[in-house]
Amino acid sequence: MLRERIKSSAIIILIINLIFLTGQLWFDSSTTIGADTMRYIRTLPIVERIFPLQPEYSISKENLSRPRKFLINDGSLWMAYYNTDIGFSPIEERTSEIIKGFLSGDITASKKIDNTTWEAGLESLSIYVEYPVSFDAKMFCLIMGVDEDRAPTEISSLHDLIILPSSEESSICILVRDSADNDFYAYILSDRYKLPASDLSVYTNNNDGYYEPAFSTGLHLGEESKVSLSPLVLFSDSQPYTEVLLPHNLITESSRNRLLENFSFNPLSVTPYEDSDGASNYIANYATAKLYGDSFFEYSSVSDDRGILLDESGDAYNVLNASIDFAEKTWSCVSSEPLSILVTSDLSDYDSENAYTFKFDYYCNGRPVEIVLDEIPGRQKMTSAIEMTVKGGRLISYRQYMRSYNNVSVHMLSDTFVTALDDFVKVLDKEAKESVTINDIYIGYLDRGEVGEINAAWLAKTSDGKIYRYSAKEGNDELE
């Protein structure tokens, strides 16, 4: 009885406090204090016992199983849907069970094929499915919620596949490219999976623009050109309205303390010292942390066995999920907004006992934000929003560019795909010392750490690991 009275009294006190803090948030122009206080109260043990936090499935982990894009050929028209386009989800719903059926081994026949058959599949009635990165096949089964022991044994790594729809005479066929060795395979699924070819025309009406893969355009860049296009670079007639972004530094005095606590530093007892480059350095618990004034944060342990333990199972999939959870926990130290990221590092050959670096990039308004920070004294070049190195389930290195982005206005992309492509080819022909392939061209943002607004632009990724940016106002610019 006494216990229930104490619990009731605690609830009443908490309700009064919440009403008071709500008033503070409404009527006080400085909302940071209120938000910090709320965050602190929410983490008190008594509050967690009375109002337990429900685990939320990470947006990032949900995105692991989402394709980057679909390319649909209904026999007369090509159409692409990126994972942030309106209309993407219905296609994902129709194809998800088919892909799970393939992964779970619900197959009636299989055969090794050649690249010619793969390309013929693209040119027929088909849905091409591309994932953001290459995945180890067993890890991808776990991501999709499928028993990895039933997966086709020929496939070790998965990045893309082609679904050939069913007809009255045939079942669904899936063509798969093993991204580890570039071998190709065809699989016939059991007849319980249906995707009639007539259904494809429903999806060839993307309001975001018309697309066509490079291989079907018949475009030749010229025999003397050192530049070639990946067959699946998508030509686009899109000139969409895009948001203008204003970046904000998320490292403040209060968020700095929460960051340090998150990485096992006591901000009340550890004394920082400043580098000649202006970075604040903290040393404690066999680790160092560095904070730069331009939103950059870096952590490193002195040895592999002294890193922060994220997962002790040794399982690659668990380590990946634990790493994503830690990145989201770190983000919550500096922002109350959800962390919108996508994994962008290769996951095709991962042994959790070896050092492995996960890379994540920000997404804003459905478009990627490319982070490119030049090397400066004491800091290596940064080409992702988050880079974390894990070995044996322990975090031994973590780097993040702590920025958020607000929409400040809207403008139409003033330059066309063809204009941007023409300029990319001219620049690459002039600069490249040997043959180079443009692997992708897309609309995105570039954040180089500069102050001021950021406009969307056409970006090109090449086979030598570089990124190029083009806009009508500023011309072409090599990023990486």
HELIX and SHEET records of a PDB file:
HELIX    1   1 LEU A    2  PHE A   27  1                                  26    
HELIX    2   2 THR A   31  ARG A   42  1                                  12    
HELIX    3   3 PRO A   45  ILE A   50  1                                   6    
HELIX    4   4 ILE A   59  LEU A   64  1                                   6    
HELIX    5   5 PHE A   88  LEU A  103  1                                  16    
HELIX    6   6 ASN A  115  GLU A  123  1                                   9    
HELIX    7   7 ALA A  137  ILE A  143  1                                   7    
HELIX    8   8 GLU A  148  ARG A  150  5                                   3    
HELIX    9   9 ALA A  197  TYR A  203  5                                   7    
HELIX   10  10 ALA A  214  THR A  217  1                                   4    
HELIX   11  11 GLU A  253  ASN A  262  1                                  10    
HELIX   12  12 ASP A  304  ARG A  306  5                                   3    
HELIX   13  13 ALA A  316  SER A  332  1                                  17    
HELIX   14  14 PHE A  417  GLU A  431  1                                  15    
SHEET    1   A 7 TRP A  78  TYR A  82  0                                        
SHEET    2   A 7 LYS A  69  ASN A  73 -1                                        
SHEET    3   A 7 SER A 126  ASP A 136 -1                                        
SHEET    4   A 7 SER A 157  LEU A 164 -1                                        
SHEET    5   A 7 CYS A 173  ASP A 178 -1                                        
SHEET    6   A 7 ASP A 183  LEU A 189 -1                                        
SHEET    7   A 7 ILE A 107  ILE A 113 -1                                        
SHEET    1   B 2 TYR A 211  PRO A 213  0                                        
SHEET    2   B 2 LEU A 234  SER A 236 -1                                        
SHEET    1   C 5 VAL A 227  LEU A 229  0                                        
SHEET    2   C 5 VAL A 436  ASP A 447  1                                        
SHEET    3   C 5 ARG A 367  ILE A 371  1                                        
SHEET    4   C 5 TYR A 356  CYS A 364 -1                                        
SHEET    5   C 5 ILE A 341  VAL A 343 -1                                        
SHEET    1   D 5 VAL A 227  LEU A 229  0                                        
SHEET    2   D 5 VAL A 436  ASP A 447  1                                        
SHEET    3   D 5 ALA A 457  THR A 462 -1                                        
SHEET    4   D 5 ILE A 467  SER A 471 -1                                        
SHEET    5   D 5 GLY A 475  GLU A 478 -1                                        
SHEET    1   E10 VAL A 227  LEU A 229  0                                        
SHEET    2   E10 VAL A 436  ASP A 447  1                                        
SHEET    3   E10 ARG A 367  ILE A 371  1                                        
SHEET    4   E10 TYR A 356  CYS A 364 -1                                        
SHEET    5   E10 ILE A 386  LYS A 391 -1                                        
SHEET    6   E10 ARG A 394  TYR A 401 -1                                        
SHEET    7   E10 PHE A 296  SER A 301 -1                                        
SHEET    8   E10 ALA A 287  LEU A 291 -1                                        
SHEET    9   E10 SER A 280  ALA A 284 -1                                        
SHEET   10   E10 TYR A 273  GLU A 274 -1                                        
SHEET    1   F 7 VAL A 227  LEU A 229  0                                        
SHEET    2   F 7 VAL A 436  ASP A 447  1                                        
SHEET    3   F 7 ARG A 367  ILE A 371  1                                        
SHEET    4   F 7 TYR A 356  CYS A 364 -1                                        
SHEET    5   F 7 ILE A 386  LYS A 391 -1                                        
SHEET    6   F 7 ARG A 394  TYR A 401 -1                                        
SHEET    7   F 7 ILE A 308  LEU A 309 -1                                        
SHEET    1   G 2 TYR A 241  ASN A 249  0                                        
SHEET    2   G 2 ARG A 403  MET A 412 -1                                        
END                                                                             
